[in-house]
Amino acid sequence: MICGVRDDIHPGVTNSIILWNETNWAMSCDFNGNDLSYIKISSELCRDKCVQIQLCTHYTWTNWNGGTCWMKKGNVSKDDAHSTNDKNMICGIVNNTQQGVTNSIILWNETNWAMSCDFHGNDLSHVEISSELCRGKCAQTQQCTHYTWTNWNGGTCWMKKGNVSRDDAFLTNNPTMICDQTVYWNGQNWARSCEFPGNDLSNVQVSADRCGPACLQVKDCTHYTWTTLNGGTCWMKKGNVSKADAVPANDTNMICGVRDYREQGVTNSTVQWSGTNCTRSCDFYGNDLSSIQISPKICGLRCAQSPLCTHYTWNYAFGGTCWMKKGNVSKDDAFPTNDPSMVCGIRDDSQQCVTIFTVEWNGATWTRSCDFFGNDLSHIEISAELCSTTCLQTKECTHYSWSTLNGGTCWVKKGNVSKDDAFSTNVTTTICGIITSVKNLDTKHV
């Protein structure tokens, strides 16, 4: 047991009144007990961290271990704080409107976003914009699948990557926070795990690959949703909508799409296999077995190593995903897409499909129609001719990729790679390159 009396060697705390500032925090104070969790961060980040943590209603910061934020739970007020002799200590509460977390249910609205919620981790990038622009920015950002908006720095959109659902969101104490998911269209007029609510026109029991063409044949059909109900049902819908009106669904088998006479591809429904077991600009509907974020060069090999995998698809979803699939299919079951970077293939243990990924470097350190998988260090919206220079100026950058995303985006990457690690994208506007010991690389022809 330990007991003690206050030692007034530390002067200055003779007034027990705590002086609270306008943002509900004060110096030289503490709250007793009710610890929820703690984290080593600077004092200016402690309040924001409490706001992001479910059940946190107040906090204390001390300089223990270089700076520790002690997040606390329970319904308290400023009157519950007590003064301390430590002039470095900080205590605070979230705004009175944020007190009393009694409702743990996130209320999602019709357009699939909600207030007072957040998604853990998986941060991709952030930008200071207003809340109403956050969803559109996520949709424009490669790999972004969901986001959180906070009023930090006047308004910040935190774009995030990875496959999540509404169930992954958690409630916060900040009524101004917004969280949301987006639908990943991948340059096409249909997408997975999404739907268009309401406006039903009619429905028909067809396979997923026939839903888009069925919509084309029905008067007034402008968009559709396909579900597995009754073995497969296409829900044709009416009204003026856009891709932005689609909402994510927790069902990975669901498909939604918009009608577009120019891009449906019903006049050319044949996938060109050219004697190989994999090809470009194609996909197989449904029957997903598992998925993994890997380079397209090894997607077929990974399928061959998976006991139940019979066919596969690769696309740029979540930064590059191999979708392994099961079931008895043939090449005739594949359908064309509008994305030249997509790959689909049939399992064949005796043949690795690598020829379509070959990159022609022609003795240079950069080339077109190529990419390097993963290892992203950072990205910046700049012109193509500045991408290699940016990589040279970035610590740890060894290689890079550039695409026309957002008017031009350079993805600087880390890790030990060679030209053999690059893969062909079949998209002439993409560029990739490696950094050698030679500085001031000539990029004027990029």
Stockholm file with secondary structure:
# STOCKHOLM 1.0

chainA/1-446         MICGVRDDIHPGVTNSIILWNETNWAMSCDFNGNDLSYIKISSELCRDKCVQIQLCTHYTWTNWNGGTCWMKKGNVSKDDAHSTNDKNMICGIVNNTQQGVTNSIILWNETNWAMSCDFHGNDLSHVEISSELCRGKCAQTQQCTHYTWTNWNGGTCWMKKGNVSRDDAFLTNNPTMICDQTVYWNGQNWARSCEFPGNDLSNVQVSADRCGPACLQVKDCTHYTWTTLNGGTCWMKKGNVSKADAVPANDTNMICGVRDYREQGVTNSTVQWSGTNCTRSCDFYGNDLSSIQISPKICGLRCAQSPLCTHYTWNYAFGGTCWMKKGNVSKDDAFPTNDPSMVCGIRDDSQQCVTIFTVEWNGATWTRSCDFFGNDLSHIEISAELCSTTCLQTKECTHYSWSTLNGGTCWVKKGNVSKDDAFSTNVTTTICGIITSVKNLDTKHV
#=GR chainA/1-446 SS CCCCCCCTTSCSCCCCCCCCCTTSEEESEECCSCEEEEECCCGGGHHHHHHHSTTEEEEEEECGGGCEEEEEESCCCGGGCEECSCTTCEEEECCGGGCCCCCCCCCCCTTSEEESEEECSCEEEEECCCGGGHHHHHHHSTTEEEEEEECGGGCEEEEEESCCCGGGEEECSCTTCEEEECCCCTTSSEEESEECCSCEEEEECCCGGGHHHHHHTSTTCCEEEEECGGGCEEEEECSCCCGGGCEECSCTTCEEEECCTTTSCTTCCCCCCTTSSEEESEECCSCEEEEECCCGGGHHHHHHHSTTCCEEEEESGGGSEEEEECSSCCGGGCEECSCTTCEEEECCTTCCCCGGGCCCCTTCSEEESEECCSCEEEEECCCGGGHHHHHHHSTTEEEEEEECGGGCEEEEEESCCCGGGCEECSCTTCEEEECCSCCSCCCTTC
#=GC SS_cons         CCCCCCCTTSCSCCCCCCCCCTTSEEESEECCSCEEEEECCCGGGHHHHHHHSTTEEEEEEECGGGCEEEEEESCCCGGGCEECSCTTCEEEECCGGGCCCCCCCCCCCTTSEEESEEECSCEEEEECCCGGGHHHHHHHSTTEEEEEEECGGGCEEEEEESCCCGGGEEECSCTTCEEEECCCCTTSSEEESEECCSCEEEEECCCGGGHHHHHHTSTTCCEEEEECGGGCEEEEECSCCCGGGCEECSCTTCEEEECCTTTSCTTCCCCCCTTSSEEESEECCSCEEEEECCCGGGHHHHHHHSTTCCEEEEESGGGSEEEEECSSCCGGGCEECSCTTCEEEECCTTCCCCGGGCCCCTTCSEEESEECCSCEEEEECCCGGGHHHHHHHSTTEEEEEEECGGGCEEEEEESCCCGGGCEECSCTTCEEEECCSCCSCCCTTC
//
